[in-house]
Amino acid sequence: MAEMVESRLWSSDKALIYRINGGNSDRLLECGDIESNPGPPKGSKKANVDDIHDDSNVLQAIHSLHIEIAEIKSSVKDIASLNARVTQLADSVSLLTNEIKDLKVTNELLNEQSEERQTKICELEKKVEFVESESKQSNIIIHGLKMEDSDNRDVREKKVRTYFREVLELEADDIIIEKSYVMKNKRKSVLIKLNNMRQKSLIFEAAMKVRESSEVQVANDYSHSVRQKRKDLIPHMLSARKEGRKAGLRYDKLEIDGKMYTLDDLQSQH
């Protein structure tokens, strides 16, 4: 490296001297101690005037490299910033993933609790229906009697006993009526609570005999659930009868040609 610097300095000095003397090498020779054809220092490469221009190019190249290095550093900073952002996003995704897992676990627990509660609700509904049905076992509903909202209990029961005696031909005085209510429907039906199931059976047997000739009808007092099922079964019963099949309601089921169907059975066929 020292030899290269020495060579460049020699070449520069020679060129400077040459320019100062207007390119006249003879004058330099007259000064003495100047060789007519001096060479570079021993052990160095041959100097050239164009090296000055090479130095300028080198400086420009170095300047360009500095600019490129600055741009690369800027790009590296951008990449580092981007990597930091990616890391931040990755952490956020990981956090969200964990939250989703926690939500799934919570949802599964809620579903299990919901199923348990639904099972309990179904059990309670069955118990309620059972208790309601038990309380209605000795009840009957009479449709077609001319009842008024203003009728008191004595008037209602007198009309009922007259029906028992004159239409059903029963010993009306032997039938014990515990309670009676006028139902809030268009037919002004009357609900009768009897003393026992034996009396209810006698009334139904007598009512079946005059069913075709009497406008008054006797029906069971079903629970709300059973009434709804019977209501939904009626269209299926009418459809079966139109097809010439023997169909009738039996509690909360429909009997068609001697076979019993639930509402679910009939709905699954369509």
LUMPA-100959 format. One line per 8 residues: number of its first residue (from 1); for each residue x negated, y, z negated of C-alpha. Coordinates in steps of 0.001 Angstrom, whole numbers, plus 500000, padded with zeros to 6 digits. Example, Ala and Ser with C-alpha at 12.3 -4.5 7.8 and 13.67 -1.06 7.14 Angstrom:
! LUMPA-100959
1 = 487700,495500,492200  486330,498940,492860;
***
This chain:
! LUMPA-100959
1 = 500000,500000,500000  497089,502387,499193  495529,501691,502573  498778,502456,504356  499163,505775,502546  495525,506675,503288  496061,505838,506969  499187,507998,507136;
9 = 497376,510932,505474  494501,510590,507923  496782,510605,510889  498635,513628,509534  495377,515549,508914  494112,514780,512358  497309,515913,514012  497300,519127,511951;
17 = 493732,519950,512902  494490,519206,516518  497448,521613,516470  495508,524365,514710  492821,524287,517408  495308,524426,520165  494479,520937,521224  490812,521810,521934;
25 = 488738,518931,520665  485451,520476,521923  485680,523273,519345  486063,520733,516622  482931,518964,517808  480946,522190,517662  481726,522531,513971  479700,519453,513174;
33 = 480432,516421,511061  483295,515726,513499  483160,512670,515637  484222,512924,519239  486406,509882,518789  487037,509446,515060  488890,506364,513963  490983,505564,510977;
41 = 489422,504636,507676  487879,501255,507638  490309,498454,506815  493472,500461,507745  495834,500221,510664  495625,502569,513629  497344,505901,512926  499821,507447,515303;
49 = 501231,510996,515631  504701,509551,516047  504568,508290,512465  505848,511692,511349  509004,511077,513271  509166,507580,511804  509049,509088,508316  511992,511302,509196;
57 = 513918,508287,510433  513065,506423,507271  514351,509299,505171  517561,509353,507182  517878,505585,506799  517300,505886,503052  519907,508637,502870  522341,506446,504790;
65 = 521571,503567,502446  522265,505811,499458  525626,506714,500974  526430,503056,501636  525334,502140,498113  527609,504857,496721  530483,503533,498815  529778,499990,497679;
73 = 529694,501135,494051  533008,502886,494584  534422,499731,496154  533067,497678,493274  534805,500032,490839  538042,499651,492823  537643,495873,492775  536937,495944,489044;
81 = 540034,498080,488528  542040,495710,490693  540721,492718,488787  541691,494400,485537  545176,495015,486904  545423,491406,488085  544345,490234,484643  546946,492507,483057;
89 = 549631,491168,485384  548527,487605,484671  548861,488280,480938  552312,489764,481537  553362,486729,483592  552058,484429,480881  554002,486385,478265  557169,486244,480366;
97 = 556662,482529,480943  556454,481952,477199  559557,484081,476649  561416,482082,479299  560394,478852,477581  561649,480221,474276  564913,481279,475921  565335,477813,477430;
105 = 564841,476232,474031  567311,478682,472494  569782,478022,475309  569516,474272,474791  570176,474716,471087  573162,476944,471826  574505,474384,474305  574182,471653,471709;
113 = 575939,473819,469141  578611,474694,471694  579218,471024,472466  579438,470234,468768  581878,473089,468219  583923,472054,471233  584104,468519,469853  585235,469887,466499;
121 = 587812,472105,468213  589192,469099,470091  589374,467129,466869  591134,469993,465103  593553,470414,468008  594414,466720,467801  594957,467003,464065  597152,470059,464529;
129 = 599134,468304,467250  599528,465238,465045  600740,467295,462090  603065,469288,464358  604439,466118,465939  604960,464532,462536  606867,467589,461359  609093,467424,464447;
137 = 609834,463701,464347  613325,464104,462956  614115,467217,465027  616434,467399,468014  617219,470206,470461  620749,470551,471796  621088,472402,475120  624448,473688,476395;
145 = 626299,474522,473218  627597,478061,473200  625447,479661,470532  625041,483334,469740  622161,485085,468059  624621,486483,465565  625828,483015,464500  624932,482246,460913;
153 = 623999,478799,459685  627572,477741,458842  628840,478733,462295  625950,476940,464042  626369,473734,462072  630145,473746,462596  629627,473867,466380  627034,471061,466159;
161 = 629238,468797,464058  632163,469387,466404  629936,468195,469280  628863,465129,467302  632459,464239,466471  634321,465055,469707  631715,464274,472389  629372,461721,470829;
169 = 632119,460149,468684  629942,459977,465586  630809,460358,461916  629680,463975,461838  630122,464371,458099  627614,461576,457487  624883,463396,459419  622721,465544,457150;
177 = 621471,468747,458763  618592,470241,456818  617971,473298,459031  619200,474824,462271  617802,477580,464505  618957,479272,467681  616012,479147,470069  614996,482234,472016;
185 = 615620,480955,475527  618159,481581,478262  620192,478507,477355  620585,479576,473713  619575,476090,472632  619835,475096,469000  617136,473254,467096  618377,470854,464439;
193 = 616219,469359,461700  617799,466097,460531  617298,464211,457319  615835,461009,458790  614879,459189,461969  617850,456794,461778  620315,459621,462261  618243,460905,465202;
201 = 618322,457492,466867  622106,457278,466530  622531,460708,468121  620251,459850,471072  622000,456542,471720  625400,458257,471788  624093,461132,473948  622723,458674,476553;
209 = 626181,457211,477016  627758,460569,477926  624748,462081,479679  626320,461975,483149  629693,463427,482094  628598,466083,479556  627026,469462,480188  625442,469305,476762;
217 = 622095,467553,476538  620092,466291,473580  616298,466396,473726  613298,465806,471500  611514,468678,469837  608019,468149,471228  604839,469957,470270  603627,472796,472471;
225 = 600928,470584,474028  603386,467840,474928  605935,470339,476291  603275,471813,478575  602281,468375,479868  605905,467452,480527  606398,470750,482363  603403,470007,484576;
233 = 604643,466455,485207  608078,467527,486468  606901,468404,490031  605303,464953,490327  608509,463341,489050  610660,465204,491591  608238,464327,494395  608373,460630,493480;
241 = 612167,460704,493397  612282,462281,496866  610269,459309,498093  612963,457013,496720  610923,455861,493756  612261,455489,490229  610570,458148,488073  611153,459569,484595;
249 = 609305,461363,481793  608154,459296,478829  606818,461548,476079  603691,463129,477674  603479,460695,480598  605393,459975,483805  606768,456527,484541  606988,455696,488251;
257 = 608384,452302,489289  607550,450879,485876  603962,452173,485773  602823,454894,483402  600745,457852,484656  599061,460677,482778  598827,464170,484246  595108,463598,484902;
265 = 595907,460398,486807  598328,462184,489119  596076,465218,489641  593125,462998,490589  595217,461426,493372  595550,464759,495206;
***
